Amino acid sequence: MPEAFYLGAYWGPRIESLDECADRLTEYLARIGRLHHAYASWFQRGQSMAEASRNRVSVNREAIVRALESGATRSQFTGKIVEDLGYRVGLWNNEDSTPVGFSALCGSDPRTVHVKNCVVLNLPEPESAGAELYSPDLVQDIFRATVECWDPEWATFSNSSMRSLQEQGPTRPVAGWMTYLSGNKVENSSKQRSVECTSFLNGTIVTAGVDPLQMSEVQLAEVINMLTTN
């Protein structure tokens, strides 16, 4: 059975206000919602699917602020939001044919490298209608929108099998079909012409081949080598 991918973007301590996080999230959901119907409607996760299906989150600033506020950590003594722990949100699209999950932690200043600000899109398995979400052009558009809206240190479009073949650590980028590194101008010095490096914003996007579902282990190994030597 083909394996589901995820799109993850990660960055370290970066305190941002509730308003700043809401601006980023509103813009992001609006942008990806225009790219495919699977990203157009969102519901806040609940204790059950029935409960969650009633918790629709409109893609407007007021609704996004409320969703982020509900996921904030509050002081057990005062009930006030502990702002430097950031804002969490968990959403899903409530679609049977193309189920997508979304989670985010933004605005935090964690005192440990084991906690990172991040946004993650979990895609369905690339079968039937779910295969639509693996169109190379769509993946590239969603990936670039993620990097532009969230300004991460690194981002990846990968899956569990790819991740298991790599050295893992809280600050180590994970190679995928598309991988972004901020502040790094990655160069491809090998003969793997199907691995392409493209300057993007203040970093580099590395793309392995023309189709995420056709990426080879040789290409993955090359991307891993590029990320560890640059």
ZAKOLPA-350014 format. One record per residue: residue in one letter; z, y negated, x of N, C-alpha, C, CB in turn. Coordinates in pm, whole numbers, padded with zeros to 5 digits, always signed. Atoms other than C-alpha are relative to their C-alpha. Glycine has a CB too. Layout:
AZYXZYXZYXZYX/...
***
This chain:
M+00000+00119+00085+00000+00000+00000+00000-00125+00089+00123+00000-00096/P+00003+00124-00080-00094-00343+00143+00133-00074-00009-00114-00092-00048/E-00132+00064-00009+00209-00540+00254-00007-00147-00039+00057+00014+00141/A-00008+00141+00039+00312-00874+00107+00031-00087+00121+00107-00020-00108/F-00026+00100-00105+00315-01180+00332+00099-00104-00052-00132-00068+00045/Y-00079+00118+00033+00543-01479+00339-00047-00116+00086+00153+00027+00021/L+00027+00120-00078+00488-01836+00452+00134-00067+00023-00102-00096-00072/G-00128+00061-00033+00791-01973+00634-00016-00116+00097+00093+00104+00059/A-00002+00116-00089+00850-02313+00795+00146-00030+00033-00072-00124-00064/Y-00138+00005-00046+01164-02377+01002+00021-00120+00093+00038+00131+00072/W-00036+00108-00092+01338-02665+01178+00152-00006+00012-00057-00137-00049/G-00142+00006-00031+01676-02739+01330+00071-00114-00072+00020-00014+00147/P-00080+00103+00067+01942-02998+01243-00082-00126-00029+00121-00036+00084/R+00068+00124+00039+01790-03288+01050+00062-00047-00130-00155+00021-00014/I-00066+00050+00120+02015-03475+00812-00098-00087-00080+00128-00081+00037/E+00079+00080+00092+01822-03608+00514+00078-00009-00131-00142+00062-00022/S-00072+00022+00125+01958-03751+00193-00060+00085-00112-00003-00149-00038/L+00051-00068+00119+01921-03592-00149-00133-00060-00042+00102-00009-00114/D+00124+00065+00040+01655-03850-00230-00115+00037+00093+00019-00152-00002/E+00106-00034-00095+01460-03775+00088-00046+00145-00020+00049-00021+00143/C+00037-00139+00024+01471-03400+00024-00078+00015-00130+00124+00089-00003/A+00070-00005+00129+01365-03454-00337-00142-00053+00013+00078-00081-00106/D+00135+00053-00020+01070-03665-00226-00090+00104+00066+00005-00128+00087/R+00079-00103-00070+00952-03393+00012-00035+00115-00094+00078+00054+00123/L+00022-00116+00086+00994-03113-00241-00092-00033-00117+00134+00053-00051/T+00087+00040+00111+00830-03303-00527-00145-00008+00047+00045-00135-00059/E+00136+00012-00053+00528-03388-00314-00058+00138+00031-00001-00088+00127/Y+00047-00133-00041+00505-03031-00183-00042+00083-00121+00108+00073+00079/L+00031-00081+00116+00519-02857-00520-00121-00055-00076+00120+00008-00093/A+00117+00061+00066+00269-03104-00665-00128+00035+00074+00016-00152-00009/R+00120-00028-00080+00026-03046-00379-00043+00145-00014+00025-00032+00147/I+00042-00140+00006+00033-02667-00381-00032+00041-00143+00110+00091+00058/G+00030-00029+00139+00032-02665-00761-00143-00033-00038+00093-00076-00088/R+00140+00035+00025-00312-02824-00752-00097+00101+00062-00030-00139+00053/L+00086-00092-00073-00443-02545-00529-00019+00133-00071+00057+00024+00136/H+00012-00128+00073-00372-02240-00750+00106+00003-00110+00016+00123+00097/H-00093-00002+00114-00208-02174-01086+00131+00072+00032-00066+00066-00120/A-00122-00073-00036+00043-01937-00921+00106-00093+00058-00031+00111+00098/Y-00093+00096-00061+00200-02243-00755+00023-00122-00090-00053-00046+00135/A-00003+00118+00087+00185-02474-01057+00125-00012-00086-00118+00000-00088/S-00118+00002+00087+00493-02374-01263+00116+00070+00069-00031+00067-00135/W-00116-00055-00071+00845-02307-01139+00122+00006-00091+00031-00085+00125/F-00122-00022+00075+01173-02181-01278+00114+00024+00098-00015+00120-00098/Q-00115-00018-00087+01518-02194-01123+00058+00140-00020+00107-00108-00027/R-00051-00137+00008+01660-01852-01044+00135+00004-00070+00013+00060+00140/G-00125-00018+00072+01942-01720-01260+00058+00138+00025-00021-00022-00150/Q-00065-00129-00014+02163-01416-01301-00090+00114-00047+00131+00002-00077/S+00094-00100+00049+01880-01234-01479-00136-00067-00018+00050+00064-00134/M+00132+00054+00020+01507-01274-01532-00008-00077-00132-00105+00112+00003/A+00001+00068+00129+01569-01368-01894+00061-00139+00012+00076+00082-00104/E-00064+00130-00019+01805-01646-01789-00090-00092+00080+00136+00017+00070/A+00085+00083-00086+01573-01767-01516-00123-00051-00074-00042+00078+00122/S+00121+00041+00072+01274-01779-01751+00026-00118-00093-00056+00116-00079/R-00034+00115+00084+01460-02042-01955+00027-00126+00082+00122+00031-00085/N-00038+00112-00087+01533-02263-01653-00122-00061+00068+00101+00046+00106/R+00120+00059-00058+01199-02432-01605+00034-00129+00074-00105-00027-00110/V-00019+00121-00081+01188-02699-01334-00131-00076+00001+00047+00035+00145/S+00120+00083+00000+00933-02969-01400-00021-00060+00139+00009-00112-00106/V+00030+00058-00131+00756-03103-01094-00002-00152-00012-00136+00053+00057/N-00018+00145-00006+00891-03454-01121+00132-00026+00072+00000-00064-00145/R-00111+00029-00091+01147-03630-00911+00136+00022-00064-00010-00142+00048/E-00130-00014+00065+01429-03631-01165+00041+00147-00010-00003-00064-00139/A-00031-00142+00013+01408-03256-01227+00027+00063+00136-00114+00073-00069/I-00019-00055-00135+01380-03181-00856+00136-00043+00056-00113-00046+00094/V-00133+00047-00043+01689-03394-00782+00108+00088-00061+00022-00149-00039/R-00100-00083+00066+01886-03194-01039+00004+00141+00059-00028+00007-00151/A+00005-00135-00056+01768-02863-00894+00065+00004+00138-00145+00049+00009/L-00060+00005-00133+01867-02965-00541+00151-00023-00007-00066-00109+00085/E-00143+00025+00016+02203-03100-00655+00075+00125-00039+00023-00108-00105/S-00068-00121+00045+02285-02771-00824+00017+00101+00113-00077+00064-00114/G-00011-00092-00113+02233-02591-00493+00077-00056+00118-00135+00041+00044/A-00076+00061-00110+02444-02825-00280+00138+00063+00012+00012-00152-00021/T-00137-00045-00025+02770-02717-00121+00096-00114-00033+00019+00048+00147/R-00097+00102+00038+03068-02902-00269+00138+00030+00057+00007-00011-00153/S-00136-00017-00050+03415-02959-00131+00088+00065-00106+00059-00137+00043/Q-00088-00066+00096+03668-02728-00293+00117-00089-00040+00053+00132+00059/F-00111+00090+00029+03918-03015-00288-00044-00119-00086+00062-00050+00129/T+00044+00121+00070+03715-03314-00412-00116+00025-00097-00039-00105+00100/G+00116-00026+00083+03411-03152-00574-00124-00078+00041+00032-00031-00141/K+00113+00079-00046+03188-03392-00382-00094+00085+00086+00048-00123+00079/I+00099-00071-00081+02867-03274-00215+00029-00021+00148-00143-00048-00034/V-00013+00007-00145+02907-03193+00154-00141-00020+00056+00069+00131+00061/E+00139+00035-00025+02593-03373+00259-00057+00063+00127-00013-00149+00009/D+00058-00052-00123+02561-03241+00614-00027+00151-00006+00091-00030+00116/L+00037-00141+00019+02531-02885+00477-00131+00013-00077+00112+00075-00073/G+00133+00001+00058+02210-02985+00303-00005+00046-00145-00088+00086+00079/Y+00027-00031+00140+02057-02882-00026-00086+00127-00008-00070-00119-00072/R+00072-00126+00018+01943-02535-00133-00062+00006-00139+00094+00121+00022/V+00062-00024+00130+01706-02436-00409-00075+00132+00007-00095-00117-00040/G+00075-00125+00011+01560-02104-00524-00080-00002-00128+00094+00122+00005/L+00089+00007+00114+01260-02094-00755-00089+00125-00005-00087-00127+00006/W+00103-00101+00013+01012-01841-00891-00097-00047-00107+00060+00140-00035/N+00105+00054+00088+00690-01884-01087-00012+00072-00134-00131+00006+00069/N-00003-00068+00131+00758-01639-01374-00138+00051-00041+00053-00095-00107/E+00131-00057+00029+00410-01485-01347+00001+00148+00034-00112-00074+00079/D+00003-00144-00023+00362-01110-01382-00111+00042+00094-00014+00074-00131/S+00115-00043-00079+00021-01089-01219+00002-00056+00142-00128-00042-00068/T-00008+00062-00133+00087-01325-00926+00140-00055+00023-00106-00113+00015/P-00137+00049-00017+00466-01343-00877+00022-00061+00138+00099+00113-00023/V-00030+00070-00125+00575-01593-00612+00142-00053-00006-00101-00117+00025/G-00133+00056-00012+00922-01686-00498+00002-00112+00104+00101+00108+00037/F-00013+00113-00093+01024-02007-00321+00147-00028+00024-00073-00126-00054/S-00137+00040-00032+01343-02099-00140-00004-00107+00108+00085+00122+00047/A-00005+00108-00098+01447-02397+00067+00144-00036+00032-00075-00123-00050/L-00121+00068-00044+01735-02539+00267-00048-00121+00079+00095+00094+00087/C+00047+00121-00068+01674-02899+00368+00113-00100+00010-00120-00061-00074/G-00096+00108-00016+01870-03196+00492+00128+00035+00070+00034-00053-00131/S-00127-00042-00059+02134-02999+00679+00008-00029+00149+00022+00148-00023/D-00029+00018-00141+02293-03058+01017+00094+00112+00043+00064-00142+00028/P-00088-00112-00031+02427-02709+01090+00046-00003+00145-00072+00132-00028/R-00058+00001-00135+02654-02669+01392-00024+00131+00073+00149-00028-00007/T+00032-00127-00065+02513-02327+01475-00149+00024-00008+00079+00117-00063/V+00144-00027+00000+02164-02215+01572-00036+00111-00097-00047+00036+00139/H+00028-00110+00093+02199-01927+01326-00031-00050-00141+00117+00096-00004/V+00035+00059+00129+02145-02165+01034-00110-00103+00024+00125-00067-00070/K+00112+00092-00019+01813-02344+01008-00047-00053-00134-00115+00068+00075/N+00073+00052+00114+01652-02574+00761-00131+00078-00013-00026-00154+00014/C+00121-00079+00016+01359-02389+00611-00054-00010-00142+00028+00146+00035/V+00061-00026+00130+01116-02341+00326-00077+00130+00014-00093-00119-00047/V+00066-00131-00005+00979-01997+00242-00068+00028-00134+00102+00113+00033/L+00076-00049+00114+00708-01885+00000-00018+00151+00016-00139-00072-00014/N+00019-00144-00003+00718-01512-00076-00112+00039-00095+00132+00074-00037/L+00117-00035+00079+00381-01386-00194+00010+00143-00053-00127-00017+00084/P+00004-00138+00049+00308-01073-00400-00085+00086+00093-00055+00006-00143/E+00087-00088-00076+00136-00769-00253-00146-00037-00029+00027+00149-00035/P+00139+00045+00017-00236-00839-00198-00085+00100-00077-00063-00025+00137/E+00074-00091+00086-00357-00622-00484-00027-00068-00133+00076+00132-00021/S+00036+00053+00132-00526-00699-00817-00002-00154+00006+00099+00050-00109/A+00002+00147+00004-00465-01064-00910+00070-00061+00121+00065-00051-00128/G-00072+00052-00116-00224-01104-00619-00088-00022+00121+00110+00093+00036/A+00091+00015-00114-00516-01070-00378-00060-00140+00005-00110+00104-00008/E+00054+00136+00002-00635-01415-00489+00076-00092+00096+00005-00057-00142/L-00084+00089-00081-00346-01572-00298-00022+00020+00150+00146+00021-00034/Y+00029-00027-00141-00478-01425+00029-00139-00049+00040+00013+00148+00028/S+00126+00063-00038-00808-01610+00020+00024-00086+00124-00058-00086-00117/P-00025+00076-00123-00836-01751+00374+00004-00151-00020-00107+00032+00102/D+00000+00145+00023-00924-02101+00250+00127-00045-00070-00123-00041-00082/L-00122+00036+00073-00630-02104+00008+00121+00007+00092+00020+00091-00122/V-00113-00014-00092-00385-01976+00270+00003-00118+00097-00008+00133+00078/Q+00005+00112-00094-00502-02242+00514+00043-00131-00065-00140-00015+00058/D-00038+00123+00070-00465-02518+00255+00151-00004-00028-00078-00013-00132/I-00144-00006+00028-00115-02404+00155+00079-00017+00130+00037+00134-00068/F-00069+00007-00129-00014-02365+00520+00003-00144+00051-00068+00091+00103/R+00005+00138-00050-00130-02714+00616+00085-00093-00087-00146-00051+00002/A-00084+00081+00088+00038-02866+00311+00147+00019+00033-00026+00035-00146/T-00139-00028-00035+00363-02696+00412+00041-00076+00126+00020+00150+00021/V-00031+00069-00126+00349-02837+00764+00003-00152-00021-00104+00036+00109/E+00006+00145+00021+00251-03186+00647+00119-00051-00080-00128-00037-00071/C-00108+00048+00086+00520-03210+00380+00138+00015+00064-00002+00073-00131/W-00135-00031-00048+00812-03061+00574+00022-00029+00148+00030+00143-00025/D-00013+00034-00143+00739-03147+00941+00091+00100+00073+00055-00144+00015/P-00087-00099-00065+00884-02819+01075-00022+00007+00151-00023+00137-00061/E+00019-00028-00142+00934-02715+01435-00103+00111+00019+00134+00039+00067/W+00102-00105-00003+00731-02403+01364-00017+00058-00139+00037+00110+00102/A+00029-00062+00129+00573-02218+01076-00086+00123+00023-00071-00101-00097/T+00076-00124-00016+00417-01878+01019-00046+00052-00136+00083+00107+00072/F+00045-00079+00114+00212-01680+00768-00005+00143+00050-00141-00050-00057/S-00020-00129-00063+00327-01329+00846+00054+00100-00102+00097-00011+00120/N-00065-00099+00086+00483-01012+00705+00104+00077+00079-00105+00097-00061/S-00113-00070-00064+00771-00778+00783-00046+00088+00115+00074+00084-00103/S+00049-00088-00106+00563-00536+00988-00035-00079+00126-00122+00079-00047/M+00031+00085-00115+00432-00813+01212+00127-00049+00067-00086-00120-00043/R-00125+00053-00053+00780-00959+01250+00076+00107+00079+00087-00055-00113/S-00075-00107-00066+00925-00619+01350-00055+00033+00138-00001+00124-00086/L+00062-00026-00130+00685-00600+01647+00032-00109+00102-00149+00014-00016/Q-00026+00114-00088+00824-00921+01798+00148-00010+00033-00048-00129-00065/E-00138+00034-00035+01136-01024+01981+00049-00103-00100+00012-00054+00147/Q-00049+00090+00104+01353-01197+01725+00124-00075+00046+00030+00079-00127/G-00115+00085-00030+01602-01479+01755-00004-00119-00091+00002-00043+00148/P-00006+00110+00097+01716-01776+01549-00090-00118+00033+00140-00049-00010/T+00086+00113-00037+01500-02021+01746-00138+00046+00046+00066-00083+00109/R+00127-00052-00051+01207-01794+01839-00105+00001-00111+00019+00141+00058/P+00105-00003+00102+00882-01857+01647-00053+00141-00022-00114-00093+00040/V+00059-00129+00037+00733-01558+01465-00151-00018-00012+00061+00054-00132/A+00145+00006+00006+00361-01500+01517-00050+00061-00130-00062+00072+00121/G+00061-00052+00120+00145-01445+01212-00149-00025+00001+00062-00062-00124/W+00142+00030+00005-00210-01482+01093-00023-00148+00030-00059+00037-00139/M-00003+00140-00040-00145-01856+01108+00139-00031+00054-00036-00094-00118/T-00127+00037-00061+00126-01997+01334-00010-00145+00045+00036+00095+00120/Y-00001+00140-00041+00220-02360+01390+00116-00025+00094+00010-00094-00122/L-00105+00045-00091+00416-02503+01683-00007-00151+00012-00014+00067+00139/S-00005+00146-00012+00524-02866+01678+00023-00038+00146+00113-00058-00089/G-00022+00052-00134+00502-03062+02001-00064+00082+00110+00144-00009+00026/N+00063-00086-00100+00304-02786+02176-00151-00001-00019+00054+00144-00009/K+00145-00014+00000-00062-02794+02265-00032+00138+00058-00070-00116+00083/V+00022-00138-00041-00125-02421+02274-00146+00020+00034+00045+00099-00110/E+00136-00028-00040-00433-02305+02459-00023+00150+00007-00031-00065+00135/N+00036-00141-00005-00612-01973+02432-00076+00025+00130-00087+00041-00124/S+00061-00025-00130-00683-01857+02786-00058+00141+00010+00102-00022+00110/S+00046-00138-00003-00783-01502+02688-00144+00010-00047+00090+00090-00086/K+00136-00026+00048-01111-01345+02586-00004+00027-00150-00059+00119+00075/Q-00005-00022+00144-00995-01308+02226-00053-00123-00072+00145+00031-00046/R+00062+00117+00061-01242-01552+02077+00034-00015-00147-00149+00006+00018/S-00033+00009+00142-01126-01467+01727+00136-00065-00022-00001+00139-00063/V-00126+00073+00009-00790-01631+01803-00029-00146+00032+00109+00059+00097/E+00041+00140-00012-00841-02002+01746+00120-00093+00003-00093-00038-00116/C-00105+00100-00010-00618-02293+01847-00056-00135-00046+00056-00010+00146/T+00045+00126+00055-00649-02617+01652+00113-00102+00002-00053+00018-00143/S-00101+00106+00001-00461-02942+01709+00024-00043-00145-00044-00121+00088/F-00035+00040+00137-00275-03041+01393+00128-00082+00004+00017+00125-00093/L-00112+00093-00006-00038-03335+01347+00044-00014+00144+00118+00048-00089/N-00045+00014-00140+00179-03334+01661+00015+00136+00068+00134-00075+00005/G-00012-00133-00058+00130-02966+01740-00131+00076-00006+00107+00079-00070/T+00117-00088-00002-00107-02670+01725+00014+00109-00106-00018+00063+00139/I+00008-00116+00087-00211-02417+01463-00082+00107+00069-00062-00037-00139/V+00070-00115-00057-00307-02075+01598-00039+00092-00116+00089+00076+00106/T+00050-00086+00108-00524-01866+01362-00067+00121+00061-00099-00078-00093/A+00051-00125-00057-00605-01501+01433-00105+00061-00092+00115+00101+00023/G+00107-00057+00081-00943-01412+01288-00028-00080-00126+00033+00140-00037/V+00047+00073+00117-01101-01509+00960+00069+00042-00129-00147+00017-00016/D-00059-00054+00123-00894-01305+00712+00139+00053+00031-00089+00112-00061/P-00136-00049-00030-00516-01250+00703+00016+00150-00020+00101-00073-00086/L-00013-00143+00029-00563-00899+00564-00077+00087+00098-00046+00028-00140/Q+00076-00074-00100-00792-00802+00853+00050-00024+00141-00147-00036-00009/M-00055+00030-00133-00571-00917+01140+00036+00128+00072+00123-00092-00011/S-00024-00121-00078-00553-00655+01415+00125-00013+00086-00121+00031+00088/E-00115+00002-00090-00262-00556+01638-00035-00067+00132+00051+00142+00025/V+00044+00066-00124-00467-00677+01936+00010-00152-00017-00145+00041+00037/Q-00009+00144+00025-00493-01022+01780+00145-00045-00009-00073-00036-00129/L-00141+00036+00009-00122-01024+01695+00062-00007+00138+00076+00102-00087/A-00055-00001-00136-00034-00931+02054-00045-00123+00077-00043+00127+00075/E+00051+00118-00069-00253-01213+02179+00072-00126-00046-00150-00014-00023/V-00072+00117+00051-00086-01469+01951+00142-00001+00054+00001+00000-00154/I-00135-00008-00055+00258-01347+02060+00002-00044+00145+00055+00142-00012/N+00009+00039-00142+00154-01385+02424-00020-00150+00014-00113+00075+00069/M+00024+00144-00005+00025-01735+02359+00124-00080-00031-00110-00037-00096/L-00121+00074+00039+00348-01842+02192+00108+00007+00107+00053+00052-00131/T-00105-00016-00101+00565-01710+02476-00037-00059+00135+00031+00146+00017/T+00042+00054-00130+00358-01854+02761-00031-00148-00005-00123+00075+00050/N+00028+00144+00011+00301-02206+02627+00129-00078-00030-00106-00026-00112/
***
